[in-house]
Amino acid sequence: MRPEFVGEHLEAVAIGDRVVTHLFACLDRAYIGWRWAVTVARAPRSKIITVDESELLPGPDALLAPAWVPWHDRLRPGDVGIGDLLPASADDERLVPFVTLDGDDAVTDWFSPHADSEDQDAGPAEPSELPAPGRVRALSAYGRDDTADRWYDTDHGPRTPLSHAAPAHCISCGFFIPLSGGLGRVFGACANAYAPDDGRVVSADHGCGAHSESIRSGGATLVATPVIDEFGYDLVELPGVSVEETVFEPLSREVYPDAGPEA
């Protein structure tokens, strides 16, 4: 404590029996709003007062640094750069170990040793077989739902001006590649090099002007009538619903009833 930085006496605060802290203004321009605190004490039955400690403390108008936030709470999407590592914690609720897969608890895209076999009786992979190489965890039910909500609310979902102006939904586009697992019911990847969403995950009820079946007719943008194989099965039209609407109704409506340009 340098004497030239000690200002007027502000107040005295009793903090215990025979213990008082005196507060003085700080004249150091680097610590505007701070106060010097000098704590004095007296032993029982003693007439001598001794200095216990002195320190610089912030006052009510002091400029303070913001509260410290752990790094994992400060992270935002896109913060990970080249050479950065961001391993998922062992208790990340978005992931579940393969050994705990049960029913629809996670994305069950198992790697089967029989995938390339010509044995037609091999059947689908079982949990006793190897998971996808290099993977020990998969999305949990919470992780899948959180991902679906996040993707659906982005610019690659149905509630965007681009999607509203599209002639049809992505589900009926030849460039739409559905994902595997549970997310494949609602999302796929765009494979059209000329589309604004090329190489990105889009919802089945998203859309853009680069739809594979879009055509121009009389100044209006239309979608070509789908070719339907009527030899393998019988088409039954629902009352008030056309065959085209039945075939191309996005699967996402089973999960998101309010989805679509009209939502």
N, C-alpha and C positions, 0 to 999 in steps of 0.2 A: 504494500500500500504506500504510494508516494503522496506526501503531504499536499503537493500542489493539485492533486486530483480529488481531494476530499473537500466537499462543500458543506453547506449548512446542515445542522442537526434536524432531522425530519420527525422522528418519533422514537419512543422507547416501548418495547414489547416484552412483557414478563412471560417467560417460557417455562418457568419452574420456580421452586422455592429458592430464593436468594440468587436467581439466575435471570438476567435481563439482557436483551439484545437492543443495542442502540443503532439506529439507521441514519446514515448520512448521504447527502446527495453526491453523485459521482460527476466530476467535472471533465472526465476524459471524453472527448468528442467521439471516440470510437464506441463508447458504451452509453449512449444517450438513453435515459429512462432507467438505468441501473442504479443500484444503491449499495454503498458500503455498509456492511453489517459487522458490528463489533459486539461480541458477547462477553459479558463480565459476570463473575460469580464471587460469592463470599461463603467461606466455610462456616459451619455452625459455631457460635460463640466467638467468632473472629471479627475484628474491626477492619481487617485488611481486605480490599477488593482486588482481585486479580483478573487479568485478561485471559479468557478461555480460548477464543479464536476470533479471527477476522477473515472476512471473505466478501466477494462481490456477488450480489444477488440481483436478479431481474425484478424491476418494479412493475406496477400495473400497466405502464406505458412503454415498457421495454420492447425492443424489436427482437423477436426470437425466431429461431429456425423452426420449420414445420415439424410436426411429430414424425418420428422415424417409423417407416413402414417396411416390413420385411420384403425382401426382393420378390418372393413368389406372389405377394399381393400387389406388387407394382407392375408386374408383367402385363403387357397388352398384346393382342394378336399382331403379328408382324415384327415383334421385337427381336426375334431370333435371327441373327445374321450369319454370314459365312464364318465358319470355325467355332461358332457358339454351340454349347451343349445344353440341352434342356431335358434331362431324363425324367420320366414320370415317376412319382413317388410310389413306394410299395403299397400305400393305402389309397391310391387314386381311385375314387368311386366310379370313374368312367371306364375302368378296365376290370376284367375278371380273369383269373388264371384258367387255362384250358381244362385243368383237372376238375374245376367246379362247374363246368357247363352242364346244365340240366334243362332240357326242354328248350325254351326260348329265352334263357337268361343271357345269351350273348349271340353274336354272329357266328353261326356254326358252319363256317366255310373250311372244312377239314381238308387236308391234303391226303389223298388216298394213294397208296402204292400201286393200286390197280387202275389208276386213272388212264394209263396208256395201254392197258391190257386189252386183248381182243376177247377175253373171257366175258361174255355177256351176263354170266351169273354172279359176277363179282359183287355187284350191287354198290350202293353208296358207302362212303367211308364211315366207320364206326369210331366212337371216342377212343377205343383201344388202339387205333391206328395213329400214325404220326400227324401232328398238326402241321400247318404250313411251315416250311423250312425257315428257321430263324425266329419264329414267333413263339412266345410262351404265354402271352395274354391276348385277349380279344375284347372288343367292346362289350360292356355290360348293358343290361336293359336301360339303365339310367344314361349311360354314355350314348347309346343309340338314339334315345329320345331327345337328349340334349343336342346332339348333332343335327337331328331332323328339324328341331325348332330353329336352330341357328341358321341352317342352310335355307330353310323355307322363308325366313324373314329377310334374306339378302336380296340383292338386285337380280339374282338368278332364280327367284321364286315367281309366283303368279301375280303379285300385287305391285307391278311396276308399269310405267307407261309403255315400255317396250313390249311387255307381254300383253297389255290391253290392246295394242294396235296390231298384234300378230294375227294372221289369217287362221291359224289353228294352233293347237297345243303341241308340245314337243313329243308327247306319247305317240303321235301319229306320223312323226318325221322319220325318214329313213336314216338320218344321221344320229338318231338318239340311241345310245348304248346303255341299257339298264344296268344298274349295279347288281351285285349278287347279295344274298342275304336279305334280311328284313328291310334294309334301306332301299333295296331294289324295287320295292312296291311303289315308291314315291319318287326316287331320284335316278338319274342316269348321267352319262357324260355326253357332251356335244362333240361330234366328230366332223363338223362342217368347217372347213378352213376359212370360209367367207362369212361365217356367223360371228356376231360379237361375243358369243359365249364359247367359242371353240376351245376345247381342252379343259373346260370347267364343268363342275357338277351343276346340273340344272334340275328343277322339279319337273315331274311329268306334265304338269299343267302350266309350265312356263311356255314361252313362245317368242318368235321373232319373225322378221320378214324373209329369212333365208330358209323357211320351211321347204323340205324337199318336194312337196306336192303342190306348192303355191303356183298359181297361174294368173295371168292378167287377161281380163275379158271386159271390153267396153269401159276401160278406165277403172274397173274394180278389181280387187285382189280376191281370188277364190282359191279353193282347195279342190284338187282333183277327186272325183268320186272313187272311193276305195274299190278294189277288185276283190270280190268275195267268192270263195270256193263253195258253191252250193251243192257239190256232189258228195262231200264227206259228211254233211250234217244238214239238218233242216233249220232254216231261219224262222224264228218266231218273233214277230214285232209286238212289243208291248203297247197297250192302248195309249195313244198320244205321243209315242216315242218312235222315231224313225230307226231303221237299221243302222245308219251311219252314226247316230248318236249313241246307240247301244254298243257298237264296236269300239268307238274312239272315246268313250267316256273315261276320263283319267282314273286310274286306280287310286290316286291320292284322295279322292272324295270319300273312300272308305275310312280314311284316317282323318282327313280334314274336310268335314262336310261343307264348310263355308268357303272352301278354296275356289279359285277361279277368277277370271276377269270381272265377273259380276259381283264378287264378294266385296 
